[in-house]
Amino acid sequence: MSSNIVNSKGIHVGIVNGEAIFDLTGKKLYDFKGINIYRLSGELVGHLSEGRGSEKRLDRSTDKLFPGHAN
């Protein structure tokens, strides 16, 4: 099951599908385990809200993970 990721301003910036996070073009950006976001190299870089359903929110500190949408 996939979930949409929205930034702190409510803008759709990515998709969680299983244990991976993709940008809106389908490019894999991060690994995802639990609520933790990891670079593909394994480095922990942030967290997603534990919200249920089809939408997960970034907080302001993790908006930078999707820099093209940080305005």
mmCIF file of the N, C-alpha and C atoms, coordinates in Angstrom:
data_MODEL
# 
_entry.id   MODEL 
# 
loop_
_atom_site.group_PDB 
_atom_site.id 
_atom_site.type_symbol 
_atom_site.label_atom_id 
_atom_site.label_alt_id 
_atom_site.label_comp_id 
_atom_site.label_asym_id 
_atom_site.label_entity_id 
_atom_site.label_seq_id 
_atom_site.pdbx_PDB_ins_code 
_atom_site.Cartn_x 
_atom_site.Cartn_y 
_atom_site.Cartn_z 
_atom_site.occupancy 
_atom_site.B_iso_or_equiv 
_atom_site.pdbx_formal_charge 
_atom_site.auth_seq_id 
_atom_site.auth_comp_id 
_atom_site.auth_asym_id 
_atom_site.auth_atom_id 
_atom_site.pdbx_PDB_model_num 
ATOM 1   N N  . MET A 1 1  ? 0.839  -1.179 0.000   1.00 0.00 ? 1  MET A N  1 
ATOM 2   C CA . MET A 1 1  ? 0.000  0.000  0.000   1.00 0.00 ? 1  MET A CA 1 
ATOM 3   C C  . MET A 1 1  ? 0.884  1.243  0.000   1.00 0.00 ? 1  MET A C  1 
ATOM 4   N N  . SER A 1 2  ? 0.529  2.242  -0.769  1.00 0.00 ? 2  SER A N  1 
ATOM 5   C CA . SER A 1 2  ? 1.323  3.455  -0.825  1.00 0.00 ? 2  SER A CA 1 
ATOM 6   C C  . SER A 1 2  ? 0.631  4.595  -0.086  1.00 0.00 ? 2  SER A C  1 
ATOM 7   N N  . SER A 1 3  ? 1.439  5.560  0.348   1.00 0.00 ? 3  SER A N  1 
ATOM 8   C CA . SER A 1 3  ? 0.953  6.745  1.047   1.00 0.00 ? 3  SER A CA 1 
ATOM 9   C C  . SER A 1 3  ? 1.592  7.966  0.422   1.00 0.00 ? 3  SER A C  1 
ATOM 10  N N  . ASN A 1 4  ? 0.842  9.049  0.378   1.00 0.00 ? 4  ASN A N  1 
ATOM 11  C CA . ASN A 1 4  ? 1.382  10.314 -0.087  1.00 0.00 ? 4  ASN A CA 1 
ATOM 12  C C  . ASN A 1 4  ? 2.150  10.980 1.045   1.00 0.00 ? 4  ASN A C  1 
ATOM 13  N N  . ILE A 1 5  ? 3.202  11.715 0.680   1.00 0.00 ? 5  ILE A N  1 
ATOM 14  C CA . ILE A 1 5  ? 3.950  12.507 1.643   1.00 0.00 ? 5  ILE A CA 1 
ATOM 15  C C  . ILE A 1 5  ? 3.678  13.970 1.318   1.00 0.00 ? 5  ILE A C  1 
ATOM 16  N N  . VAL A 1 6  ? 3.289  14.736 2.333   1.00 0.00 ? 6  VAL A N  1 
ATOM 17  C CA . VAL A 1 6  ? 3.086  16.171 2.167   1.00 0.00 ? 6  VAL A CA 1 
ATOM 18  C C  . VAL A 1 6  ? 4.041  16.902 3.096   1.00 0.00 ? 6  VAL A C  1 
ATOM 19  N N  . ASN A 1 7  ? 4.515  18.065 2.653   1.00 0.00 ? 7  ASN A N  1 
ATOM 20  C CA . ASN A 1 7  ? 5.435  18.827 3.495   1.00 0.00 ? 7  ASN A CA 1 
ATOM 21  C C  . ASN A 1 7  ? 4.659  19.614 4.547   1.00 0.00 ? 7  ASN A C  1 
ATOM 22  N N  . SER A 1 8  ? 5.356  20.426 5.322   1.00 0.00 ? 8  SER A N  1 
ATOM 23  C CA . SER A 1 8  ? 4.722  21.153 6.422   1.00 0.00 ? 8  SER A CA 1 
ATOM 24  C C  . SER A 1 8  ? 3.709  22.180 5.939   1.00 0.00 ? 8  SER A C  1 
ATOM 25  N N  . LYS A 1 9  ? 3.755  22.524 4.650   1.00 0.00 ? 9  LYS A N  1 
ATOM 26  C CA . LYS A 1 9  ? 2.790  23.468 4.076   1.00 0.00 ? 9  LYS A CA 1 
ATOM 27  C C  . LYS A 1 9  ? 1.640  22.760 3.375   1.00 0.00 ? 9  LYS A C  1 
ATOM 28  N N  . GLY A 1 10 ? 1.629  21.435 3.428   1.00 0.00 ? 10 GLY A N  1 
ATOM 29  C CA . GLY A 1 10 ? 0.546  20.673 2.821   1.00 0.00 ? 10 GLY A CA 1 
ATOM 30  C C  . GLY A 1 10 ? 0.715  20.378 1.342   1.00 0.00 ? 10 GLY A C  1 
ATOM 31  N N  . ILE A 1 11 ? 1.924  20.585 0.802   1.00 0.00 ? 11 ILE A N  1 
ATOM 32  C CA . ILE A 1 11 ? 2.207  20.334 -0.621  1.00 0.00 ? 11 ILE A CA 1 
ATOM 33  C C  . ILE A 1 11 ? 2.670  18.892 -0.800  1.00 0.00 ? 11 ILE A C  1 
ATOM 34  N N  . HIS A 1 12 ? 2.060  18.188 -1.745  1.00 0.00 ? 12 HIS A N  1 
ATOM 35  C CA . HIS A 1 12 ? 2.418  16.797 -2.046  1.00 0.00 ? 12 HIS A CA 1 
ATOM 36  C C  . HIS A 1 12 ? 3.827  16.765 -2.625  1.00 0.00 ? 12 HIS A C  1 
ATOM 37  N N  . VAL A 1 13 ? 4.749  16.051 -1.965  1.00 0.00 ? 13 VAL A N  1 
ATOM 38  C CA . VAL A 1 13 ? 6.147  16.042 -2.397  1.00 0.00 ? 13 VAL A CA 1 
ATOM 39  C C  . VAL A 1 13 ? 6.715  14.664 -2.681  1.00 0.00 ? 13 VAL A C  1 
ATOM 40  N N  . GLY A 1 14 ? 6.030  13.599 -2.269  1.00 0.00 ? 14 GLY A N  1 
ATOM 41  C CA . GLY A 1 14 ? 6.574  12.270 -2.490  1.00 0.00 ? 14 GLY A CA 1 
ATOM 42  C C  . GLY A 1 14 ? 5.568  11.179 -2.193  1.00 0.00 ? 14 GLY A C  1 
ATOM 43  N N  . ILE A 1 15 ? 6.042  9.934  -2.342  1.00 0.00 ? 15 ILE A N  1 
ATOM 44  C CA . ILE A 1 15 ? 5.189  8.765  -2.144  1.00 0.00 ? 15 ILE A CA 1 
ATOM 45  C C  . ILE A 1 15 ? 5.974  7.707  -1.385  1.00 0.00 ? 15 ILE A C  1 
ATOM 46  N N  . VAL A 1 16 ? 5.343  7.122  -0.372  1.00 0.00 ? 16 VAL A N  1 
ATOM 47  C CA . VAL A 1 16 ? 5.902  5.958  0.319   1.00 0.00 ? 16 VAL A CA 1 
ATOM 48  C C  . VAL A 1 16 ? 5.247  4.735  -0.294  1.00 0.00 ? 16 VAL A C  1 
ATOM 49  N N  . ASN A 1 17 ? 6.065  3.804  -0.738  1.00 0.00 ? 17 ASN A N  1 
ATOM 50  C CA . ASN A 1 17 ? 5.539  2.543  -1.269  1.00 0.00 ? 17 ASN A CA 1 
ATOM 51  C C  . ASN A 1 17 ? 6.362  1.431  -0.635  1.00 0.00 ? 17 ASN A C  1 
ATOM 52  N N  . GLY A 1 18 ? 5.754  0.732  0.310   1.00 0.00 ? 18 GLY A N  1 
ATOM 53  C CA . GLY A 1 18 ? 6.483  -0.308 1.028   1.00 0.00 ? 18 GLY A CA 1 
ATOM 54  C C  . GLY A 1 18 ? 7.576  0.296  1.875   1.00 0.00 ? 18 GLY A C  1 
ATOM 55  N N  . GLU A 1 19 ? 8.809  -0.121 1.655   1.00 0.00 ? 19 GLU A N  1 
ATOM 56  C CA . GLU A 1 19 ? 9.946  0.382  2.425   1.00 0.00 ? 19 GLU A CA 1 
ATOM 57  C C  . GLU A 1 19 ? 10.799 1.347  1.614   1.00 0.00 ? 19 GLU A C  1 
ATOM 58  N N  . ALA A 1 20 ? 10.169 2.086  0.687   1.00 0.00 ? 20 ALA A N  1 
ATOM 59  C CA . ALA A 1 20 ? 10.891 3.045  -0.139  1.00 0.00 ? 20 ALA A CA 1 
ATOM 60  C C  . ALA A 1 20 ? 10.092 4.339  -0.262  1.00 0.00 ? 20 ALA A C  1 
ATOM 61  N N  . ILE A 1 21 ? 10.828 5.445  -0.426  1.00 0.00 ? 21 ILE A N  1 
ATOM 62  C CA . ILE A 1 21 ? 10.220 6.745  -0.672  1.00 0.00 ? 21 ILE A CA 1 
ATOM 63  C C  . ILE A 1 21 ? 10.668 7.213  -2.040  1.00 0.00 ? 21 ILE A C  1 
ATOM 64  N N  . PHE A 1 22 ? 9.700  7.644  -2.839  1.00 0.00 ? 22 PHE A N  1 
ATOM 65  C CA . PHE A 1 22 ? 9.934  8.080  -4.211  1.00 0.00 ? 22 PHE A CA 1 
ATOM 66  C C  . PHE A 1 22 ? 9.534  9.539  -4.368  1.00 0.00 ? 22 PHE A C  1 
ATOM 67  N N  . ASP A 1 23 ? 10.209 10.231 -5.306  1.00 0.00 ? 23 ASP A N  1 
ATOM 68  C CA . ASP A 1 23 ? 9.738  11.570 -5.645  1.00 0.00 ? 23 ASP A CA 1 
ATOM 69  C C  . ASP A 1 23 ? 8.525  11.438 -6.553  1.00 0.00 ? 23 ASP A C  1 
ATOM 70  N N  . LEU A 1 24 ? 7.979  12.545 -6.991  1.00 0.00 ? 24 LEU A N  1 
ATOM 71  C CA . LEU A 1 24 ? 6.750  12.506 -7.788  1.00 0.00 ? 24 LEU A CA 1 
ATOM 72  C C  . LEU A 1 24 ? 6.966  12.000 -9.204  1.00 0.00 ? 24 LEU A C  1 
ATOM 73  N N  . THR A 1 25 ? 8.233  11.862 -9.628  1.00 0.00 ? 25 THR A N  1 
ATOM 74  C CA . THR A 1 25 ? 8.517  11.305 -10.954 1.00 0.00 ? 25 THR A CA 1 
ATOM 75  C C  . THR A 1 25 ? 8.756  9.800  -10.895 1.00 0.00 ? 25 THR A C  1 
ATOM 76  N N  . GLY A 1 26 ? 8.776  9.234  -9.666  1.00 0.00 ? 26 GLY A N  1 
ATOM 77  C CA . GLY A 1 26 ? 8.985  7.799  -9.515  1.00 0.00 ? 26 GLY A CA 1 
ATOM 78  C C  . GLY A 1 26 ? 10.409 7.399  -9.188  1.00 0.00 ? 26 GLY A C  1 
ATOM 79  N N  . LYS A 1 27 ? 11.306 8.377  -9.004  1.00 0.00 ? 27 LYS A N  1 
ATOM 80  C CA . LYS A 1 27 ? 12.702 8.083  -8.665  1.00 0.00 ? 27 LYS A CA 1 
ATOM 81  C C  . LYS A 1 27 ? 12.810 7.761  -7.173  1.00 0.00 ? 27 LYS A C  1 
ATOM 82  N N  . LYS A 1 28 ? 13.453 6.630  -6.840  1.00 0.00 ? 28 LYS A N  1 
ATOM 83  C CA . LYS A 1 28 ? 13.639 6.251  -5.440  1.00 0.00 ? 28 LYS A CA 1 
ATOM 84  C C  . LYS A 1 28 ? 14.642 7.197  -4.793  1.00 0.00 ? 28 LYS A C  1 
ATOM 85  N N  . LEU A 1 29 ? 14.224 7.816  -3.680  1.00 0.00 ? 29 LEU A N  1 
ATOM 86  C CA . LEU A 1 29 ? 15.075 8.768  -2.983  1.00 0.00 ? 29 LEU A CA 1 
ATOM 87  C C  . LEU A 1 29 ? 15.611 8.241  -1.659  1.00 0.00 ? 29 LEU A C  1 
ATOM 88  N N  . TYR A 1 30 ? 14.767 7.532  -0.910  1.00 0.00 ? 30 TYR A N  1 
ATOM 89  C CA . TYR A 1 30 ? 15.096 7.122  0.450   1.00 0.00 ? 30 TYR A CA 1 
ATOM 90  C C  . TYR A 1 30 ? 14.532 5.738  0.744   1.00 0.00 ? 30 TYR A C  1 
ATOM 91  N N  . ASP A 1 31 ? 15.107 5.106  1.757   1.00 0.00 ? 31 ASP A N  1 
ATOM 92  C CA . ASP A 1 31 ? 14.528 3.899  2.338   1.00 0.00 ? 31 ASP A CA 1 
ATOM 93  C C  . ASP A 1 31 ? 13.680 4.340  3.522   1.00 0.00 ? 31 ASP A C  1 
ATOM 94  N N  . PHE A 1 32 ? 12.674 3.544  3.862   1.00 0.00 ? 32 PHE A N  1 
ATOM 95  C CA . PHE A 1 32 ? 11.734 3.904  4.913   1.00 0.00 ? 32 PHE A CA 1 
ATOM 96  C C  . PHE A 1 32 ? 11.470 2.682  5.779   1.00 0.00 ? 32 PHE A C  1 
ATOM 97  N N  . LYS A 1 33 ? 11.723 2.820  7.082   1.00 0.00 ? 33 LYS A N  1 
ATOM 98  C CA . LYS A 1 33 ? 11.487 1.712  8.021   1.00 0.00 ? 33 LYS A CA 1 
ATOM 99  C C  . LYS A 1 33 ? 10.825 2.275  9.265   1.00 0.00 ? 33 LYS A C  1 
ATOM 100 N N  . GLY A 1 34 ? 9.633  1.773  9.601   1.00 0.00 ? 34 GLY A N  1 
ATOM 101 C CA . GLY A 1 34 ? 8.889  2.319  10.735  1.00 0.00 ? 34 GLY A CA 1 
ATOM 102 C C  . GLY A 1 34 ? 8.447  3.731  10.422  1.00 0.00 ? 34 GLY A C  1 
ATOM 103 N N  . ILE A 1 35 ? 8.989  4.708  11.152  1.00 0.00 ? 35 ILE A N  1 
ATOM 104 C CA . ILE A 1 35 ? 8.750  6.114  10.820  1.00 0.00 ? 35 ILE A CA 1 
ATOM 105 C C  . ILE A 1 35 ? 10.042 6.797  10.371  1.00 0.00 ? 35 ILE A C  1 
ATOM 106 N N  . ASN A 1 36 ? 11.127 6.036  10.278  1.00 0.00 ? 36 ASN A N  1 
ATOM 107 C CA . ASN A 1 36 ? 12.445 6.586  9.976   1.00 0.00 ? 36 ASN A CA 1 
ATOM 108 C C  . ASN A 1 36 ? 12.715 6.633  8.475   1.00 0.00 ? 36 ASN A C  1 
ATOM 109 N N  . ILE A 1 37 ? 13.361 7.732  8.052   1.00 0.00 ? 37 ILE A N  1 
ATOM 110 C CA . ILE A 1 37 ? 13.764 7.928  6.663   1.00 0.00 ? 37 ILE A CA 1 
ATOM 111 C C  . ILE A 1 37 ? 15.283 7.815  6.600   1.00 0.00 ? 37 ILE A C  1 
ATOM 112 N N  . TYR A 1 38 ? 15.771 6.979  5.692   1.00 0.00 ? 38 TYR A N  1 
ATOM 113 C CA . TYR A 1 38 ? 17.206 6.745  5.534   1.00 0.00 ? 38 TYR A CA 1 
ATOM 114 C C  . TYR A 1 38 ? 17.641 7.060  4.107   1.00 0.00 ? 38 TYR A C  1 
ATOM 115 N N  . ARG A 1 39 ? 18.828 7.663  3.976   1.00 0.00 ? 39 ARG A N  1 
ATOM 116 C CA . ARG A 1 39 ? 19.441 7.778  2.642   1.00 0.00 ? 39 ARG A CA 1 
ATOM 117 C C  . ARG A 1 39 ? 19.676 6.362  2.136   1.00 0.00 ? 39 ARG A C  1 
ATOM 118 N N  . LEU A 1 40 ? 19.850 6.214  0.853   1.00 0.00 ? 40 LEU A N  1 
ATOM 119 C CA . LEU A 1 40 ? 20.098 4.892  0.280   1.00 0.00 ? 40 LEU A CA 1 
ATOM 120 C C  . LEU A 1 40 ? 21.401 4.295  0.807   1.00 0.00 ? 40 LEU A C  1 
ATOM 121 N N  . SER A 1 41 ? 22.282 5.150  1.338   1.00 0.00 ? 41 SER A N  1 
ATOM 122 C CA . SER A 1 41 ? 23.535 4.682  1.939   1.00 0.00 ? 41 SER A CA 1 
ATOM 123 C C  . SER A 1 41 ? 23.335 4.132  3.348   1.00 0.00 ? 41 SER A C  1 
ATOM 124 N N  . GLY A 1 42 ? 22.139 4.307  3.923   1.00 0.00 ? 42 GLY A N  1 
ATOM 125 C CA . GLY A 1 42 ? 21.851 3.802  5.250   1.00 0.00 ? 42 GLY A CA 1 
ATOM 126 C C  . GLY A 1 42 ? 21.838 4.847  6.348   1.00 0.00 ? 42 GLY A C  1 
ATOM 127 N N  . GLU A 1 43 ? 22.190 6.094  6.038   1.00 0.00 ? 43 GLU A N  1 
ATOM 128 C CA . GLU A 1 43 ? 22.229 7.164  7.035   1.00 0.00 ? 43 GLU A CA 1 
ATOM 129 C C  . GLU A 1 43 ? 20.812 7.638  7.382   1.00 0.00 ? 43 GLU A C  1 
ATOM 130 N N  . LEU A 1 44 ? 20.497 7.693  8.674   1.00 0.00 ? 44 LEU A N  1 
ATOM 131 C CA . LEU A 1 44 ? 19.209 8.203  9.136   1.00 0.00 ? 44 LEU A CA 1 
ATOM 132 C C  . LEU A 1 44 ? 19.152 9.707  8.875   1.00 0.00 ? 44 LEU A C  1 
ATOM 133 N N  . VAL A 1 45 ? 18.094 10.171 8.193   1.00 0.00 ? 45 VAL A N  1 
ATOM 134 C CA . VAL A 1 45 ? 17.995 11.595 7.861   1.00 0.00 ? 45 VAL A CA 1 
ATOM 135 C C  . VAL A 1 45 ? 16.719 12.264 8.342   1.00 0.00 ? 45 VAL A C  1 
ATOM 136 N N  . GLY A 1 46 ? 15.744 11.509 8.821   1.00 0.00 ? 46 GLY A N  1 
ATOM 137 C CA . GLY A 1 46 ? 14.524 12.147 9.291   1.00 0.00 ? 46 GLY A CA 1 
ATOM 138 C C  . GLY A 1 46 ? 13.457 11.150 9.669   1.00 0.00 ? 46 GLY A C  1 
ATOM 139 N N  . HIS A 1 47 ? 12.270 11.695 9.929   1.00 0.00 ? 47 HIS A N  1 
ATOM 140 C CA . HIS A 1 47 ? 11.129 10.895 10.356  1.00 0.00 ? 47 HIS A CA 1 
ATOM 141 C C  . HIS A 1 47 ? 9.866  11.403 9.682   1.00 0.00 ? 47 HIS A C  1 
ATOM 142 N N  . LEU A 1 48 ? 8.909  10.523 9.511   1.00 0.00 ? 48 LEU A N  1 
ATOM 143 C CA . LEU A 1 48 ? 7.577  10.903 9.058   1.00 0.00 ? 48 LEU A CA 1 
ATOM 144 C C  . LEU A 1 48 ? 6.620  10.777 10.223  1.00 0.00 ? 48 LEU A C  1 
ATOM 145 N N  . SER A 1 49 ? 5.537  11.514 10.150  1.00 0.00 ? 49 SER A N  1 
ATOM 146 C CA . SER A 1 49 ? 4.511  11.385 11.183  1.00 0.00 ? 49 SER A CA 1 
ATOM 147 C C  . SER A 1 49 ? 3.960  9.968  11.166  1.00 0.00 ? 49 SER A C  1 
ATOM 148 N N  . GLU A 1 50 ? 3.418  9.545  12.274  1.00 0.00 ? 50 GLU A N  1 
ATOM 149 C CA . GLU A 1 50 ? 2.846  8.201  12.363  1.00 0.00 ? 50 GLU A CA 1 
ATOM 150 C C  . GLU A 1 50 ? 1.393  8.192  11.911  1.00 0.00 ? 50 GLU A C  1 
ATOM 151 N N  . GLY A 1 51 ? 0.968  9.210  11.204  1.00 0.00 ? 51 GLY A N  1 
ATOM 152 C CA . GLY A 1 51 ? -0.412 9.295  10.766  1.00 0.00 ? 51 GLY A CA 1 
ATOM 153 C C  . GLY A 1 51 ? -0.860 8.073  9.987   1.00 0.00 ? 51 GLY A C  1 
ATOM 154 N N  . ARG A 1 52 ? -2.041 7.687  10.198  1.00 0.00 ? 52 ARG A N  1 
ATOM 155 C CA . ARG A 1 52 ? -2.605 6.529  9.511   1.00 0.00 ? 52 ARG A CA 1 
ATOM 156 C C  . ARG A 1 52 ? -3.279 6.998  8.231   1.00 0.00 ? 52 ARG A C  1 
ATOM 157 N N  . GLY A 1 53 ? -3.512 6.063  7.343   1.00 0.00 ? 53 GLY A N  1 
ATOM 158 C CA . GLY A 1 53 ? -4.203 6.399  6.111   1.00 0.00 ? 53 GLY A CA 1 
ATOM 159 C C  . GLY A 1 53 ? -3.250 6.658  4.977   1.00 0.00 ? 53 GLY A C  1 
ATOM 160 N N  . SER A 1 54 ? -3.712 7.410  4.003   1.00 0.00 ? 54 SER A N  1 
ATOM 161 C CA . SER A 1 54 ? -2.953 7.572  2.770   1.00 0.00 ? 54 SER A CA 1 
ATOM 162 C C  . SER A 1 54 ? -2.088 8.824  2.747   1.00 0.00 ? 54 SER A C  1 
ATOM 163 N N  . GLU A 1 55 ? -1.938 9.541  3.858   1.00 0.00 ? 55 GLU A N  1 
ATOM 164 C CA . GLU A 1 55 ? -1.125 10.754 3.874   1.00 0.00 ? 55 GLU A CA 1 
ATOM 165 C C  . GLU A 1 55 ? -0.207 10.779 5.076   1.00 0.00 ? 55 GLU A C  1 
ATOM 166 N N  . LYS A 1 56 ? 1.076  11.076 4.815   1.00 0.00 ? 56 LYS A N  1 
ATOM 167 C CA . LYS A 1 56 ? 2.067  11.217 5.874   1.00 0.00 ? 56 LYS A CA 1 
ATOM 168 C C  . LYS A 1 56 ? 2.655  12.610 5.761   1.00 0.00 ? 56 LYS A C  1 
ATOM 169 N N  . ARG A 1 57 ? 2.887  13.246 6.900   1.00 0.00 ? 57 ARG A N  1 
ATOM 170 C CA . ARG A 1 57 ? 3.377  14.622 6.917   1.00 0.00 ? 57 ARG A CA 1 
ATOM 171 C C  . ARG A 1 57 ? 4.835  14.717 7.343   1.00 0.00 ? 57 ARG A C  1 
ATOM 172 N N  . LEU A 1 58 ? 5.539  15.626 6.679   1.00 0.00 ? 58 LEU A N  1 
ATOM 173 C CA . LEU A 1 58 ? 6.878  16.016 7.100   1.00 0.00 ? 58 LEU A CA 1 
ATOM 174 C C  . LEU A 1 58 ? 6.734  17.183 8.068   1.00 0.00 ? 58 LEU A C  1 
ATOM 175 N N  . ASP A 1 59 ? 7.647  17.294 9.019   1.00 0.00 ? 59 ASP A N  1 
ATOM 176 C CA . ASP A 1 59 ? 7.662  18.522 9.804   1.00 0.00 ? 59 ASP A CA 1 
ATOM 177 C C  . ASP A 1 59 ? 8.662  19.473 9.149   1.00 0.00 ? 59 ASP A C  1 
ATOM 178 N N  . ARG A 1 60 ? 8.731  20.709 9.629   1.00 0.00 ? 60 ARG A N  1 
ATOM 179 C CA . ARG A 1 60 ? 9.584  21.712 8.980   1.00 0.00 ? 60 ARG A CA 1 
ATOM 180 C C  . ARG A 1 60 ? 11.038 21.271 8.888   1.00 0.00 ? 60 ARG A C  1 
ATOM 181 N N  . SER A 1 61 ? 11.520 20.548 9.891   1.00 0.00 ? 61 SER A N  1 
ATOM 182 C CA . SER A 1 61 ? 12.930 20.136 9.883   1.00 0.00 ? 61 SER A CA 1 
ATOM 183 C C  . SER A 1 61 ? 13.238 19.099 8.802   1.00 0.00 ? 61 SER A C  1 
ATOM 184 N N  . THR A 1 62 ? 12.242 18.361 8.345   1.00 0.00 ? 62 THR A N  1 
ATOM 185 C CA . THR A 1 62 ? 12.483 17.362 7.304   1.00 0.00 ? 62 THR A CA 1 
ATOM 186 C C  . THR A 1 62 ? 11.991 17.806 5.924   1.00 0.00 ? 62 THR A C  1 
ATOM 187 N N  . ASP A 1 63 ? 11.409 19.010 5.826   1.00 0.00 ? 63 ASP A N  1 
ATOM 188 C CA . ASP A 1 63 ? 11.039 19.550 4.514   1.00 0.00 ? 63 ASP A CA 1 
ATOM 189 C C  . ASP A 1 63 ? 12.236 19.581 3.570   1.00 0.00 ? 63 ASP A C  1 
ATOM 190 N N  . LYS A 1 64 ? 13.434 19.782 4.124   1.00 0.00 ? 64 LYS A N  1 
ATOM 191 C CA . LYS A 1 64 ? 14.651 19.889 3.308   1.00 0.00 ? 64 LYS A CA 1 
ATOM 192 C C  . LYS A 1 64 ? 14.958 18.610 2.526   1.00 0.00 ? 64 LYS A C  1 
ATOM 193 N N  . LEU A 1 65 ? 14.333 17.494 2.889   1.00 0.00 ? 65 LEU A N  1 
ATOM 194 C CA . LEU A 1 65 ? 14.562 16.249 2.164   1.00 0.00 ? 65 LEU A CA 1 
ATOM 195 C C  . LEU A 1 65 ? 13.973 16.300 0.756   1.00 0.00 ? 65 LEU A C  1 
ATOM 196 N N  . PHE A 1 66 ? 13.086 17.244 0.528   1.00 0.00 ? 66 PHE A N  1 
ATOM 197 C CA . PHE A 1 66 ? 12.453 17.447 -0.781  1.00 0.00 ? 66 PHE A CA 1 
ATOM 198 C C  . PHE A 1 66 ? 12.642 18.916 -1.166  1.00 0.00 ? 66 PHE A C  1 
ATOM 199 N N  . PRO A 1 67 ? 13.893 19.342 -1.468  1.00 0.00 ? 67 PRO A N  1 
ATOM 200 C CA . PRO A 1 67 ? 14.226 20.758 -1.607  1.00 0.00 ? 67 PRO A CA 1 
ATOM 201 C C  . PRO A 1 67 ? 13.491 21.488 -2.730  1.00 0.00 ? 67 PRO A C  1 
ATOM 202 N N  . GLY A 1 68 ? 13.071 20.810 -3.749  1.00 0.00 ? 68 GLY A N  1 
ATOM 203 C CA . GLY A 1 68 ? 12.358 21.492 -4.830  1.00 0.00 ? 68 GLY A CA 1 
ATOM 204 C C  . GLY A 1 68 ? 11.000 21.987 -4.422  1.00 0.00 ? 68 GLY A C  1 
ATOM 205 N N  . HIS A 1 69 ? 10.546 21.611 -3.223  1.00 0.00 ? 69 HIS A N  1 
ATOM 206 C CA . HIS A 1 69 ? 9.202  21.959 -2.769  1.00 0.00 ? 69 HIS A CA 1 
ATOM 207 C C  . HIS A 1 69 ? 9.230  22.683 -1.435  1.00 0.00 ? 69 HIS A C  1 
ATOM 208 N N  . ALA A 1 70 ? 10.368 23.243 -1.047  1.00 0.00 ? 70 ALA A N  1 
ATOM 209 C CA . ALA A 1 70 ? 10.497 23.838 0.290   1.00 0.00 ? 70 ALA A CA 1 
ATOM 210 C C  . ALA A 1 70 ? 10.038 25.283 0.371   1.00 0.00 ? 70 ALA A C  1 
ATOM 211 N N  . ASN A 1 71 ? 9.565  25.879 -0.716  1.00 0.00 ? 71 ASN A N  1 
ATOM 212 C CA . ASN A 1 71 ? 9.199  27.292 -0.665  1.00 0.00 ? 71 ASN A CA 1 
ATOM 213 C C  . ASN A 1 71 ? 8.071  27.556 0.239   1.00 0.00 ? 71 ASN A C  1 
# 
